[in-house]
């Protein structure tokens, strides 16, 4: 299967495909171990009988006459042959092979025999596979003739029918046991996987059964530890969708709240202009319509900016706060001069790096400058200040010498549609709301306080330092 098809396969099938071959390999290993164990058990049991036959023959060997004599235990050999369910061969000989009794040419042991220590091995005799037990001991007294110690070698061999049948019986029993274990393990594995998948099935059913408008978090109380991060990620996604839905709802509410009155006023003024016959009076009405249209366009732009600050996905980039402030002061210079307001900039000589959304920050500062110039009055002063502290945080302040706000209204500055009680000029009450939302979107905050010496108003945006010292662009 390709990686893509693996990713699309069910978890159940994926686990079974991975685990069943492993179980098969374990089963094969268990079968091989069963064969080894059965072989060792059969050899141990039958070699013990083989050694008994060797010892029985050894006890019948005599050298009292000066030669090698053996009185074979025929009854024991017949019983041993019956137990072996095959043929039995024996050989008694001196180590030099000069004296030999029994079946000649039985397979010799692969290693030299140690006195008193039996050795068992397999070989072939007269075309049959046999198992041979060999044993050597010193003759006492030795045979007449050769000087020095002499050893006698006793060998008993049996064919492998009984041994092989016993081994096969043990292996078949082990195979039957392992097959049952394999089937039971596979069934338990399938049941365990199905049981482990139940939380995912419940989660799927719960999400499928939800109303499209239901944006409450999914309950992860009964979810296993492995599934809980998935539920938390789903809840995080739901929370973001809820925020976007709330932002859309607020925008619709704001638009309906703010545009209904201006549009009604415009309709009334147009109807009045249509009825007015005097050209000079009609021109005066048209001037009022133009003023109302400009204010309505500004309110609409403010609402769009607020909606974008609420819900648009972040698009952060590095920029220079000083360059942005200089461009804004140049943009509003002409408007400030028309109003008779002295507009100035107080900023460091070098760049002040920030990371964020310069377009939104420009919109926020433009609202502050517009409000300060508009309410400052002729002869007033408006200053845009840029400062960076030791930690790298940046403070952007717009300070004016206008009427300001009463202390009881400072706490409400930044609420949507809130306008100070002393405001005689028309407005939407969205300017400071935009500034506060932009500051929060950048991880900062907005502070509103009286200006220098208690005159006017000072609105400050405190924004966190950029995460890295990247190059800035204006």
N, C-alpha and C positions, 0 to 999 in steps of 0.2 A: 504494500500500500504506500502511496505517496504521502509526504508530510501533510498535504492539504486534506487528503481523505482520512488520515489519522485524526486530524483535528475535528473533522465532522462526525467521526464515529462516536457511538454512545460510550459512556464511561463503563457501563456493564460489559459491552463487547470488548472494549479496550483491556479491561482487567482480566477478563477470561482468556483473551488471546495471549496475554503476557503470562498469566499464572498457570494455565493448563499445560503448556510445554514444560514449564518448570516442574510441575507435578509428575509429568511423564518421565523427565530425567531422573527425578527422585525415585520413581517406581523402577526404572531400569537399574539404577544403582542398588536399590534394595534387592532386586532379583539377583544381581551379581553377588552381593554379599550373602544372600541366602544360599547360593550355589557353593560359595567358598565355605560357609559355615557347615553346610550339609556334608561337603567333601571331608572337612576336617573331623566332623563328628563320626562319619562312617569309617574313616581311616583309624581314628582313635579306638573305636569299638572293635573293629575286625583285627587291627594290629595286636590288640590285647589277646584275642583268641589265638592269633598266629604265634605270639610269644609264648603262650601256654603250651602249644604243640612243640615249639623248639625246646622249652624247658623239660617237657616230658621225655623227649628223645634224649636230651642231654643226661637225664638221670638214669637212662638205660645203657649208657656207654661204659664199657669195662676194658681195662688194659692189664688185668691180673695175669693173663696167660702170656703176656709179652707181646701180644698183637692187639689189634683194635676190634673189639666185639661190641655189637649192638643188639639188644633184645628189644625189638620194636613193640610199642604199645598199640597193637592193632585195633583194639576196641576204641581207644582214644582217637586214633586216626580216622576210623570209620565215623565216629560221632562228629569229628571236626569236618570231615568231608560232607557229611549230611547237613551240618550247619552252614557250611560255605555254599551249598547248593551248586557245587561244581567239582572239578578235579583238584586233588591235592598231591603235591610232589614233595619229596624230601631228599636230602643229600647230607651224608656225614663223611668227612674226609679230613686227612691231615692237611696242614697248611701248605706243605710242599706238593700235595696231590699224589703222593706215592700210594697212599691207601685211600680208597674211595668206595662208599657204600650208598646205594640208592640211585636217584636220577642224575645221570651225568650231565654236565654242561648247563646246570641252572645258571641264570644270569648272575654274574659276579657283582658284589656291591660297588657302587661308584667311588667310594672312599675306603681307605684302609680301615680294617676292623680294629677297634680297641678291645682289649681283653675285658670280658665281662660286660660289655655295652652292646646291646642289640642295635641293629641298623635295618631300616625298612626302605624298600625302593620298588619301583615298578620296572618291568621289562617284558620280553617276549620269550616264550618257550614252546617249542614244537608248533609254531604258528599261532599261539594263543597269548593274549595279554595276561600277565600274572602279576601278583603282588608277592614279593619275596621278603621273608624275615631271615636275617643272617646273624649268627652269634658265634663268638670265638672264646675259647678258654684253654688254659694250659692243661696238658695231660699229666696226671699224677697217679701212678708212676708213668714215666714216658715209655714209649715203645722201645723194644730191644733193638739195638743196632746203632742208630744215629746218637751222637753225644749232644749234650746241651738240652735246654728246655724245648719242648714241643707243644704246639697248639693244635686243637681240633676245631674244625669249622662245621657248625650245624646250620643247614638251610632248610626252611619249609616254605613252599610256594603254593598259592591257591589261585584259581581263576577268579575273574572279577564279577561274575554274574550277580551273586548275592550283594556284594558291596555296591555295584552300580544300581541295583534295584532299590536298595536302602537309600542311597543318595537321591535317586529319582523320586522316591516317595516323600522324602523330606522337602525337596524343592517344590513338588506339586502342592504340598500342604502350605508351604510358605507363599507360593504363587496365589493360591486361592485366598489366603488371608490378605495378601497385598492388594489383590483385585477388589476385595470387599472394602478395604481401607481407602483405596483410590476412589471408588464410587461414592463412599460416604464423605470423603474429603471434598470431592467435586460438588456433591449436593450441598454440603455445609457452606462451601465457598459461594455457590450461587445464591443460597439463602442469605448469607452474610452481606453480599454485595447488594442484593435487593433491599435488605433491611437498612443498609447504610445509605442507600439512595432515597429512602423515604423522606428525609427532610427536604431534599431538593424537589421531590414531587409535590410535597405540601407547599413549598415556597412557590412553585410554578402555579399550582391551583389557586393560591391566595392572590397572586399578582393577576392571573387571568380573570378572577372573579371580581376584581376591583372596578368601581365606577371610573370612567375616564377623568372625572373631576376630582377623584379622591387622591390627594397628594400628601396624606399622612404617612409617617414613617412605617416601614414594615417591622413587625414585632420580631426581635431576634432572641426572645427569652428561651425558647426550646430548641434553638439551632445549635448544632455541634460546633466545637471550636474551629473546625476546618471550614465550616459554612459561614460562620459569623462575619469574617472579613468581607465575603460576598454580599451579605445582607447589609453590612455597613456601607459598602460602596453603592449599593442600590439606594439606600436611604440618603446618601450624599447627593446622588444624582437627582432623587426626588426633591431634595431641599433646593437644589439649584433651579429645577423646573418650577418649584413653588415660588422662588424669588423672581424668576422671569415672569411668571403669570401675575404675581403681585405687582411687578413693575408695569406690566401692560394694563392691569386694572387701574393702577394709580394714574397712568397717563390718560386713559379714557376719562376717568373722573376729573382729572385736572383740565383736560381739554373741554369737557362739557361745562365745567364750572367757569373757566376763564373766557371761553369764546362765546358763550351764550349772550352775555351782556353786551360786549362790543359789537357783535353782529346785529343784535336788536337795535342798538343805538345807530349803527350804520344804516340799517334799513329805514329807521325813522328819519334820519337826516336826508337820505336820498329821496324819500317821499316828500319831505318838506321842500327840497330843492326843486323837485319837479313841479310843485304847486307855486313856487315863488316866481313872479313875473319880473321883478326888479333885478336887472343884471348885477348891480353892486351887492345886493343882499344875497343873490344866488351865489356870487363869487365867495362871499363870506362863509356861506354854508359849505361850499366845496373845500375851502381851506380847513374847516373843521373836520370834514370827511377825510381829507388827506392826513391831518394830524391823528385822527382816530385809526386810520389804516396803518400808519407808521407804528403806532403803539400796539395795534393788534398783531402786526408782523413781528414786532419785537417779542411780544408775549409768546407767540407761536414758536419762535426760534428758541426762546428760553425753555419752553416745555420740551421741545425736541432735544435740546442739550441735556436737560435733566433726565429725560428718558434714556438717552444714550449713556449718561453717567451711571444710571441705575442698572442697566441690563446688558450693555454691549460687552462682548468678550474682551478681556484686557489685551492690549497690544503695546507692551512696554518697550521702550528703547532709550538709550542714553542721549542726553542733550545738555545744553548749557543754560542754566537758569538766568545768567546775566544777559546772554544774547537774546533770550526770549523776552526778558523784561525791557531791554533797549528797543526791540522791535515794537512792543506794545506802547511804550511811551511815544515813539515816533508816530504811531498810528493815531493816538488820541491827542496829539499836540494841537492840531487844528481845532478840534471840538472844544478843548479846554480854553484856547485863546478866544474863541467866539463867546464863551461863557464868562470871560474875564477871570479865569482861574489860572494860577501859576502851577504848572505841572512839572514835577522834577523826579529824578532818579537818584537814589543813593545805593550804590553797589560797589563791590570790590573791582580793582583794575583787571584782575585775572578771571578766568572762567570758574564757575561754581557748578560742579557736576551733579546731575540728577538722573534718575532713571524712572521713567513712567510714560505717561501719554501727554506729549506736549500740546496737542490740539485741545484736549479737555482742560488742561491747566491754563492755556491761553484764554479759553472761554470763561473760566472762573475769574481770572484776573481782570478780563475785560468787563465783566459784570461789576466787579468792585470799583474799577476806574469810572465806569459809566455812572454808578450811584454816587461816588464821591464828587465827580465834576458836576453832576446834575443838582445835588443837594448842597454843594459847598457854597454856591452863590458867587457873585462877582467880588473880586478882591480876595477870594479864599486861596488856600494853598493845599495841593494834593501831592503826596510824595509816595512813590513806589520804592520800597526798601528791600534789598537782598542781603541776607547774612547767612554765614555757615559757621556752626560752632565746632568745638574741638572733636566731637564725636562724628562729624560729617553731616549731621542733620541740617536741613536748610529751612530758613524762615523767610517767607515772602509776606510783606506787610504793605497795606495801603492805608495811609494815614491822611485824614482831611481835617480842616478847621471849620466844618459846617456845624449845624445845630446838634448833631449826634442823637443819642437815644437816652431817655430817662433810665435811671438805674433799674427800675422795676421791669423795663422792657428788654434789657440787655440779655437776660436769661432766655428769652424767647426768640432772640435773633437767630435766624437759620431755619425756623419752622416754615413749612410751605404755606404760602399765601398770607404770611403775617407781615403787616405793615405797621410801622410806628404810628402812634396816635397823632403825632404832630406833622405827619406827612401831608402836605397840601398838593403835591404833584401826583399825577396818576401813575400807577404802577401795578405790577402783578404780585409782588411779594415773593418772587421766585429767585431773585438774584443771589441772596445769601444762602438759600436752600441749595442752589447749584454749587456754590463754593464749598459748603459743608460736605455735600455728596462727593465732589471731586477729591477733597482732602481725605475722606474716609476710603475712597477707592484706591488712593495711593498709600494707604496705611498710616496716614497722618491725622491731624485734627485741626479744627478751626477755632480760634479764640476771638471774641469780640469784646473790646474794652474802650473806655474813653481815650481820646487822643492825648497829645502832650499838654501838660498843664490843665488837664480836665476838659479841654475844648475838643469838639468834633468827635470823630470815631476812628478807632484803629482796629482793622480786621487783619489777623495774622494767620497764615497757613504754615503749620510746622510739618515738614515732610521728612521721612527717615532718609538716612544716608544710602547711597547706592550700594548694592551688595559687593561689587568689585570696582576697582579703579579703572573703568573702561574709558576710552577716548570719547569725548563728547562732541556733539554736532549741534550747531545752532539751528 
